[in-house]
């Protein structure tokens, strides 16, 4: 019998799947629009997990952040990029199928 060689294939989707909160963040931003960190946290995403998820999503260019001046402070909002919107829409379709 022929032995099948071990091939490790890296998929970008694995990076999102390794951080399940990444999917949660994408779907929240798709549903509610631009949000800042505390708002994301209030939707049930653990704070340390949220930080890791944001890093993954920023690295993959699925979200971007921007400051908004509010009173004396700047709030950092997060929004979906065009690529992030496409991915979030597909994830929403999968969610509806399941």
C-alpha distance (Angstrom), angle and dihedral (degrees) to the residues before:
residue distance angle dihedral
X1 . . .
X2 3.81 . .
X3 3.76 115.1 .
X4 3.78 115.1 -128.5
X5 3.83 111.7 -130.3
X6 3.78 117.7 -123.2
X7 3.78 108.6 -112.7
X8 3.75 119.9 -177.9
X9 3.78 110.0 -154.5
X10 3.78 119.0 -168.3
X11 3.78 114.6 -147.2
X12 3.80 121.6 -169.9
X13 3.79 87.4 -137.3
X14 3.82 88.4 65.6
X15 3.80 88.9 66.1
X16 3.80 89.7 59.0
X17 3.80 93.2 41.7
X18 3.80 92.2 50.8
X19 3.79 87.0 60.5
X20 3.80 104.2 45.5
X21 3.79 88.0 -176.6
X22 3.79 87.0 66.5
X23 3.78 88.8 68.0
X24 3.81 89.9 46.4
X25 3.82 91.2 51.9
X26 3.82 92.7 48.0
X27 3.80 91.4 51.0
X28 3.82 92.7 45.8
X29 3.79 92.3 51.4
X30 3.79 90.5 45.6
X31 3.80 91.3 51.8
X32 3.82 102.0 38.0
X33 3.81 104.7 23.7
X34 3.80 125.1 -134.2
X35 3.81 114.1 7.0
X36 3.80 136.3 176.7
X37 3.80 125.8 -131.1
X38 3.82 97.3 -92.9
X39 3.80 91.9 50.1
X40 3.80 90.6 52.4
X41 3.79 89.4 48.0
X42 3.83 90.6 51.7
X43 3.80 90.0 56.1
X44 3.80 89.2 67.9
X45 3.79 103.8 -89.8
X46 3.82 112.8 138.2
X47 3.82 110.7 -117.1
X48 3.82 98.6 -124.6
X49 3.80 91.7 40.9
X50 3.80 89.1 49.2
X51 3.81 91.1 55.2
X52 3.81 91.1 52.8
X53 3.80 92.2 45.5
X54 3.81 91.9 50.3
X55 3.80 90.7 51.9
X56 3.81 91.6 52.1
X57 3.81 92.4 46.9
X58 3.81 92.7 46.7
X59 3.83 91.4 48.0
X60 3.81 90.7 51.2
X61 3.83 89.5 46.4
X62 3.80 92.0 -123.0
X63 3.80 92.8 126.0
X64 3.77 135.2 23.5
X65 3.77 132.1 -163.1
X66 3.77 131.5 -138.0
X67 3.83 135.0 177.5
X68 3.80 124.1 -114.3
X69 3.80 119.0 -166.8
X70 3.81 110.3 -129.0
X71 3.77 116.5 175.5
X72 3.83 105.6 -52.3
X73 3.77 98.1 -19.0
X74 3.77 139.3 62.0
X75 3.78 118.6 -124.4
X76 3.76 116.8 -153.0
X77 3.78 109.8 -135.6
X78 3.79 125.3 -164.7
X79 3.78 125.1 -145.6
X80 3.76 137.4 175.4
X81 3.77 118.7 -100.9
X82 3.80 117.9 -138.1
X83 3.80 88.3 -95.6
X84 3.82 89.5 48.1
X85 3.80 90.8 51.5
X86 3.80 90.6 53.1
X87 3.82 92.1 49.0
X88 3.83 92.6 45.2
X89 3.80 90.8 50.7
X90 3.82 90.7 52.6
X91 3.82 91.2 47.0
X92 3.82 89.3 50.9
X93 3.83 89.4 52.9
X94 3.82 90.0 50.9
X95 3.81 90.1 48.0
X96 3.82 90.3 53.5
X97 3.82 91.8 49.7
X98 3.79 92.3 50.9
